[in-house]
């Protein structure tokens, strides 16, 4: 069974759906021998609004500059709200940010990856609701 509490801190958070050339930007997480994927994003800091949190998290985790974002959906995760945005960025190679680089150990790793549409169904992208929305968006963009 997949334990949600081991994946990330459960709190109000903003997450980015970044798609370029038919691929979705994800973070491969390797934690205690388990491999799963998440979208760039994180918790909302005190005094910060959800849009600012998304822009900040994208910059911190990927080094990418947000040029536009659209609220796509919100997901209730055990009483906390996760808000997902379709995010457009200045196209360039993403670079893992310092907070994640500094936290890495052999048992706890963060790796930025572009996942092609046809491979998205085969990965463990958390949460499942986000995976389904990403598949719908990619399907629409690839028509």
FIBA-220956 format. One record per residue (C-alpha): residue number from 1; residue in one letter; x, y, z. Coordinates in Angstrom, 2 decimals. Layout:
<recs>
[rec NUM; A; [X; Y; Z]]
...
</recs>
This chain:
<recs>
[rec 1; X; [0.00; 0.00; 0.00]]
[rec 2; X; [1.24; 3.47; -0.84]]
[rec 3; X; [1.40; 5.65; 2.28]]
[rec 4; X; [0.54; 9.28; 1.45]]
[rec 5; X; [2.26; 10.56; 4.58]]
[rec 6; X; [5.63; 9.28; 3.42]]
[rec 7; X; [5.39; 11.12; 0.11]]
[rec 8; X; [5.33; 14.75; 1.24]]
[rec 9; X; [4.25; 16.94; 4.08]]
[rec 10; X; [0.47; 17.22; 4.01]]
[rec 11; X; [-0.42; 20.91; 4.11]]
[rec 12; X; [-1.85; 23.53; 1.79]]
[rec 13; X; [0.37; 23.51; -1.26]]
[rec 14; X; [0.65; 24.74; -4.82]]
[rec 15; X; [1.86; 22.53; -7.66]]
[rec 16; X; [2.83; 23.22; -11.27]]
[rec 17; X; [1.85; 21.32; -14.39]]
[rec 18; X; [4.63; 22.27; -16.83]]
[rec 19; X; [4.32; 20.81; -20.31]]
[rec 20; X; [6.70; 21.36; -23.21]]
[rec 21; X; [6.89; 19.46; -26.50]]
[rec 22; X; [4.43; 16.80; -25.33]]
[rec 23; X; [6.32; 16.07; -22.10]]
[rec 24; X; [5.50; 16.78; -18.46]]
[rec 25; X; [8.14; 18.05; -16.02]]
[rec 26; X; [8.19; 15.91; -12.87]]
[rec 27; X; [10.43; 15.28; -9.92]]
[rec 28; X; [11.49; 11.66; -9.52]]
[rec 29; X; [11.66; 10.95; -5.79]]
[rec 30; X; [13.71; 8.08; -4.50]]
[rec 31; X; [13.07; 7.68; -0.80]]
[rec 32; X; [14.07; 4.68; 1.29]]
[rec 33; X; [14.14; 2.42; -1.78]]
[rec 34; X; [10.77; 3.59; -3.14]]
[rec 35; X; [10.47; 5.45; -6.44]]
[rec 36; X; [7.59; 7.80; -7.19]]
[rec 37; X; [7.02; 11.07; -9.02]]
[rec 38; X; [5.56; 14.41; -7.99]]
[rec 39; X; [4.94; 17.71; -9.73]]
[rec 40; X; [7.10; 20.70; -8.82]]
[rec 41; X; [5.48; 22.55; -5.94]]
[rec 42; X; [5.32; 22.91; -2.22]]
[rec 43; X; [3.77; 24.48; 0.81]]
[rec 44; X; [2.39; 27.97; 1.06]]
[rec 45; X; [4.46; 30.14; 3.36]]
[rec 46; X; [2.86; 32.46; 5.95]]
[rec 47; X; [1.52; 35.62; 4.31]]
[rec 48; X; [1.92; 34.16; 0.80]]
[rec 49; X; [-0.94; 33.63; -1.63]]
[rec 50; X; [-1.32; 30.45; -3.66]]
[rec 51; X; [-0.17; 32.03; -6.95]]
[rec 52; X; [2.97; 33.47; -5.39]]
[rec 53; X; [3.67; 30.08; -3.78]]
[rec 54; X; [3.45; 28.32; -7.13]]
[rec 55; X; [5.76; 30.83; -8.84]]
[rec 56; X; [8.26; 30.63; -5.97]]
[rec 57; X; [8.23; 26.84; -5.84]]
[rec 58; X; [8.78; 26.52; -9.60]]
[rec 59; X; [11.77; 28.86; -9.37]]
[rec 60; X; [13.20; 27.15; -6.27]]
[rec 61; X; [12.79; 23.58; -7.51]]
[rec 62; X; [13.48; 23.94; -11.24]]
[rec 63; X; [15.18; 27.31; -11.78]]
[rec 64; X; [12.50; 28.10; -14.39]]
[rec 65; X; [10.78; 31.49; -14.69]]
[rec 66; X; [6.98; 31.41; -14.79]]
[rec 67; X; [5.47; 33.55; -17.55]]
[rec 68; X; [1.82; 32.56; -17.14]]
[rec 69; X; [-0.28; 30.30; -14.95]]
[rec 70; X; [-3.86; 29.09; -14.94]]
[rec 71; X; [-5.64; 27.50; -11.99]]
[rec 72; X; [-6.64; 23.99; -13.13]]
[rec 73; X; [-8.02; 22.18; -10.08]]
[rec 74; X; [-7.85; 21.80; -6.32]]
[rec 75; X; [-7.55; 18.51; -4.50]]
[rec 76; X; [-8.53; 17.91; -0.88]]
[rec 77; X; [-5.83; 15.82; 0.75]]
[rec 78; X; [-6.95; 14.90; 4.25]]
[rec 79; X; [-8.31; 18.37; 5.01]]
[rec 80; X; [-5.53; 20.29; 3.27]]
[rec 81; X; [-5.87; 21.84; -0.15]]
[rec 82; X; [-3.48; 21.17; -3.01]]
[rec 83; X; [-3.98; 23.59; -5.91]]
[rec 84; X; [-2.65; 22.69; -9.35]]
[rec 85; X; [-1.78; 25.27; -11.97]]
[rec 86; X; [-1.04; 24.87; -15.67]]
[rec 87; X; [2.22; 26.81; -15.82]]
[rec 88; X; [4.07; 28.25; -18.79]]
[rec 89; X; [7.75; 28.98; -18.35]]
[rec 90; X; [10.58; 30.51; -20.34]]
[rec 91; X; [11.87; 27.45; -22.24]]
[rec 92; X; [15.24; 26.29; -20.99]]
[rec 93; X; [16.79; 23.32; -19.23]]
[rec 94; X; [15.44; 22.96; -15.67]]
[rec 95; X; [18.01; 22.78; -12.88]]
[rec 96; X; [17.27; 21.25; -9.50]]
[rec 97; X; [17.23; 23.96; -6.81]]
[rec 98; X; [19.54; 24.28; -3.85]]
[rec 99; X; [17.05; 23.22; -1.13]]
[rec 100; X; [16.49; 19.85; -2.85]]
[rec 101; X; [20.18; 19.47; -3.76]]
[rec 102; X; [21.17; 20.09; -0.14]]
[rec 103; X; [18.66; 17.51; 1.17]]
[rec 104; X; [19.88; 14.69; -1.07]]
[rec 105; X; [21.38; 11.52; 0.35]]
[rec 106; X; [21.76; 8.07; -1.24]]
[rec 107; X; [18.39; 7.15; 0.36]]
[rec 108; X; [16.61; 10.43; -0.43]]
[rec 109; X; [16.98; 11.81; -3.96]]
[rec 110; X; [15.32; 14.39; -6.21]]
[rec 111; X; [15.72; 14.20; -10.00]]
[rec 112; X; [14.03; 16.48; -12.54]]
[rec 113; X; [12.72; 14.60; -15.57]]
[rec 114; X; [10.62; 15.26; -18.65]]
[rec 115; X; [8.13; 12.39; -19.06]]
[rec 116; X; [6.63; 11.79; -22.51]]
[rec 117; X; [2.86; 11.51; -22.80]]
[rec 118; X; [3.02; 7.82; -23.74]]
[rec 119; X; [5.09; 7.00; -20.62]]
[rec 120; X; [2.99; 8.99; -18.16]]
[rec 121; X; [0.53; 6.13; -17.64]]
[rec 122; X; [3.40; 3.86; -16.55]]
[rec 123; X; [4.84; 6.00; -13.75]]
[rec 124; X; [3.68; 6.37; -10.15]]
[rec 125; X; [2.78; 10.08; -10.24]]
[rec 126; X; [1.31; 11.19; -6.94]]
[rec 127; X; [-1.52; 12.00; -6.35]]
[rec 128; X; [-3.54; 9.95; -8.83]]
[rec 129; X; [-5.90; 12.91; -9.36]]
[rec 130; X; [-2.98; 15.02; -10.63]]
[rec 131; X; [-1.83; 12.21; -12.91]]
[rec 132; X; [-5.30; 11.96; -14.47]]
[rec 133; X; [-5.52; 15.73; -15.04]]
[rec 134; X; [-2.03; 15.76; -16.60]]
[rec 135; X; [-3.03; 12.91; -18.92]]
[rec 136; X; [-6.15; 14.82; -19.98]]
[rec 137; X; [-4.16; 18.00; -20.67]]
[rec 138; X; [-1.48; 16.17; -22.62]]
[rec 139; X; [-4.10; 14.25; -24.61]]
[rec 140; X; [-5.79; 17.54; -25.52]]
[rec 141; X; [-2.48; 19.20; -26.49]]
[rec 142; X; [-1.40; 16.23; -28.62]]
[rec 143; X; [-4.65; 16.07; -30.67]]
</recs>
